[in-house]
């Protein structure tokens, strides 16, 4: 399984509607510079400093919020706190950040917040797959390959589509499954299997 915890590069999105006061305090350039100083600290192994930097940006930058959730999940620079990680990742997920959606889905699937819970994970996986998150596409493809009744019917064609999408982002596990199952089959529109909502109108990352 691919590593789910990598701190992703900057994705600056200001919460104008919800956090106008905070957002107005800094320009987008200042937010970006502050965020990147957190990346520098994180890459240097100074997790406490990175956590502090991103904590100050939590109402101004979705990627900073997501990174806080990852660090709370792993206990990096702060005590490990799965419930707080869930709370923060849920906020970023609801705001539409695919990496946060994939992270939170992974927590539910791995039982980090109680028994493994596909019911809660599935909508997040679908949303993250729609956002072209390769790990989410791969995990969702696994469910369609084997089926997970009653939530996910077995559908090898959808599995092929998902594996091919994940493989196109350079994910070796997905490439291996795609090679095993074969490429998605070109079929007439009327005969094509109906894809899940996650594949109908996924925005580019």
C-alpha positions as CSV (number, residue, x, y, z in Angstrom):
1,X,0.0,0.0,0.0
2,X,1.3,3.4,-0.9
3,X,2.4,5.8,1.9
4,X,-0.6,7.9,2.9
5,X,1.1,10.3,5.2
6,X,3.4,12.3,2.9
7,X,3.2,16.0,3.5
8,X,2.1,17.4,0.2
9,X,3.3,20.7,-1.3
10,X,1.5,23.9,-0.9
11,X,-2.1,24.2,-1.9
12,X,-3.1,27.7,-0.8
13,X,-6.9,28.3,-0.5
14,X,-8.1,31.1,1.7
15,X,-11.3,30.7,3.7
16,X,-12.7,34.0,2.7
17,X,-16.3,33.3,3.7
18,X,-15.7,31.5,7.0
19,X,-12.6,33.2,8.2
20,X,-12.6,36.7,6.6
21,X,-10.9,38.3,9.5
22,X,-8.0,35.9,9.6
23,X,-7.6,35.9,5.9
24,X,-7.5,39.7,5.7
25,X,-4.5,39.8,8.0
26,X,-2.1,38.4,5.4
27,X,-1.7,38.5,1.7
28,X,-1.6,35.3,-0.3
29,X,2.2,35.8,-0.8
30,X,2.6,36.0,3.0
31,X,0.6,32.9,3.5
32,X,2.6,31.0,0.9
33,X,5.9,32.1,2.4
34,X,4.7,31.1,5.9
35,X,3.5,27.7,4.6
36,X,6.8,27.1,2.9
37,X,8.7,27.8,6.1
38,X,6.7,25.0,7.6
39,X,7.7,22.7,4.8
40,X,11.4,23.6,5.4
41,X,11.0,22.9,9.1
42,X,9.2,19.6,8.5
43,X,11.8,18.4,5.9
44,X,14.5,19.3,8.4
45,X,12.8,17.1,11.1
46,X,11.8,20.0,13.2
47,X,8.2,18.8,13.6
48,X,7.4,21.0,16.6
49,X,8.3,24.1,14.6
50,X,6.4,22.9,11.5
51,X,3.3,22.2,13.6
52,X,3.4,25.6,15.2
53,X,3.8,27.3,11.8
54,X,0.9,25.4,10.3
55,X,-1.3,25.8,13.4
56,X,-1.1,29.6,12.9
57,X,-2.3,29.1,9.3
58,X,-5.1,26.6,10.1
59,X,-7.9,29.1,9.3
60,X,-6.2,30.5,6.2
61,X,-4.8,27.5,4.3
62,X,-6.4,24.1,3.6
63,X,-3.0,22.4,3.0
64,X,-1.8,23.7,6.4
65,X,-5.0,22.3,8.0
66,X,-4.5,19.0,6.3
67,X,-0.9,18.8,7.4
68,X,-1.9,19.4,11.0
69,X,-4.3,16.5,10.7
70,X,-1.5,14.2,9.4
71,X,0.9,15.3,12.2
72,X,-1.8,14.8,14.9
73,X,-2.5,11.3,13.4
74,X,1.2,10.4,13.5
75,X,2.2,12.2,16.7
76,X,4.7,14.4,15.0
77,X,5.6,17.6,16.8
78,X,2.5,17.1,19.0
79,X,1.0,14.3,21.0
80,X,-0.8,11.7,18.9
81,X,-4.5,12.5,18.9
82,X,-6.7,10.5,16.4
83,X,-9.9,12.3,17.3
84,X,-8.4,15.7,16.9
85,X,-6.8,14.5,13.6
86,X,-10.3,13.4,12.5
87,X,-11.8,16.8,13.4
88,X,-9.2,18.7,11.4
89,X,-9.1,16.4,8.4
90,X,-12.9,16.4,8.3
91,X,-12.9,20.2,8.0
92,X,-10.4,20.1,5.2
93,X,-12.3,17.2,3.5
94,X,-15.6,19.1,3.6
95,X,-13.8,22.1,2.0
96,X,-12.9,19.8,-0.9
97,X,-9.2,18.9,-0.3
98,X,-8.6,15.4,-1.9
99,X,-5.5,14.7,0.2
100,X,-7.5,15.3,3.4
101,X,-10.3,13.1,2.1
102,X,-7.9,10.3,1.3
103,X,-6.2,10.6,4.7
104,X,-9.4,10.5,6.6
105,X,-10.8,7.6,4.6
106,X,-7.6,5.7,5.4
107,X,-8.1,6.3,9.1
108,X,-11.6,4.9,8.9
109,X,-10.5,1.9,6.8
110,X,-7.6,1.0,9.2
111,X,-9.8,1.3,12.3
112,X,-7.9,4.2,13.9
113,X,-11.1,5.7,15.1
114,X,-12.9,2.5,16.1
115,X,-13.7,-0.6,14.1
116,X,-12.9,-0.3,10.4
117,X,-15.7,1.6,8.8
118,X,-16.2,1.4,5.1
119,X,-19.5,3.2,5.3
120,X,-17.8,6.4,6.4
121,X,-14.7,5.9,4.3
122,X,-16.4,5.2,1.0
123,X,-17.8,8.8,0.3
124,X,-14.4,10.2,1.1
125,X,-12.6,7.7,-1.2
126,X,-15.0,8.6,-4.0
127,X,-14.5,12.3,-3.5
128,X,-10.7,11.9,-3.3
129,X,-10.7,9.7,-6.4
130,X,-12.8,12.4,-8.2
131,X,-10.0,14.8,-7.3
132,X,-7.4,12.5,-9.0
133,X,-5.8,11.3,-5.8
134,X,-4.0,8.1,-6.9
135,X,-4.1,6.3,-3.6
136,X,-7.8,6.8,-3.3
137,X,-8.3,5.7,-6.9
138,X,-6.3,2.5,-6.1
139,X,-8.1,1.7,-2.9
140,X,-11.5,2.3,-4.5
141,X,-10.3,0.1,-7.4
142,X,-9.6,-2.7,-4.9
143,X,-13.1,-2.5,-3.6
144,X,-14.6,-2.7,-7.1
145,X,-12.3,-5.5,-8.1
146,X,-13.3,-7.8,-5.2
147,X,-16.7,-6.2,-4.3
148,X,-17.6,-5.2,-0.8
149,X,-21.4,-6.0,-0.5
150,X,-23.7,-4.3,0.1
151,X,-21.8,-1.0,-0.3
152,X,-19.7,-1.7,-3.4
153,X,-20.7,-4.2,-6.1
154,X,-18.0,-6.1,-7.9
155,X,-17.3,-4.4,-11.2
156,X,-14.1,-5.2,-12.9
157,X,-14.5,-2.5,-15.6
158,X,-14.7,0.2,-13.0
159,X,-11.8,-1.3,-11.2
160,X,-9.8,-1.2,-14.4
161,X,-10.7,2.5,-14.9
162,X,-9.6,3.3,-11.3
163,X,-6.4,1.4,-11.5
164,X,-5.5,3.0,-14.9
165,X,-6.2,6.4,-13.5
166,X,-3.9,5.8,-10.4
167,X,-1.3,4.2,-12.6
168,X,-1.2,7.3,-14.8
169,X,0.0,9.2,-11.7
170,X,2.9,6.9,-11.3
171,X,1.6,4.5,-8.7
172,X,3.3,1.1,-9.1
173,X,0.8,-0.9,-7.2
174,X,-2.0,0.4,-9.5
175,X,0.1,-0.3,-12.6
176,X,0.6,-3.9,-11.5
177,X,-3.2,-4.4,-10.9
178,X,-3.9,-2.6,-14.2
179,X,-1.5,-4.9,-16.0
180,X,-3.1,-8.0,-14.4
181,X,-6.7,-7.0,-15.2
182,X,-6.0,-5.3,-18.5
183,X,-6.8,-1.9,-19.8
184,X,-10.3,-0.5,-19.6
185,X,-12.4,-1.9,-22.4
186,X,-13.6,0.5,-25.2
187,X,-17.3,-0.1,-25.4
188,X,-20.3,1.7,-26.9
189,X,-21.6,4.5,-24.7
190,X,-25.0,2.7,-24.2
191,X,-23.2,-0.5,-23.1
192,X,-20.7,1.2,-20.8
193,X,-21.0,0.4,-17.1
194,X,-22.2,3.4,-15.1
195,X,-19.2,4.7,-13.2
196,X,-19.5,5.7,-9.5
197,X,-20.0,9.4,-8.8
198,X,-16.3,9.8,-8.2
199,X,-15.5,9.2,-11.9
200,X,-18.1,11.4,-13.5
201,X,-16.8,14.8,-13.1
202,X,-13.5,14.8,-11.2
203,X,-11.7,18.1,-11.2
204,X,-8.0,18.2,-12.0
205,X,-5.7,18.3,-9.0
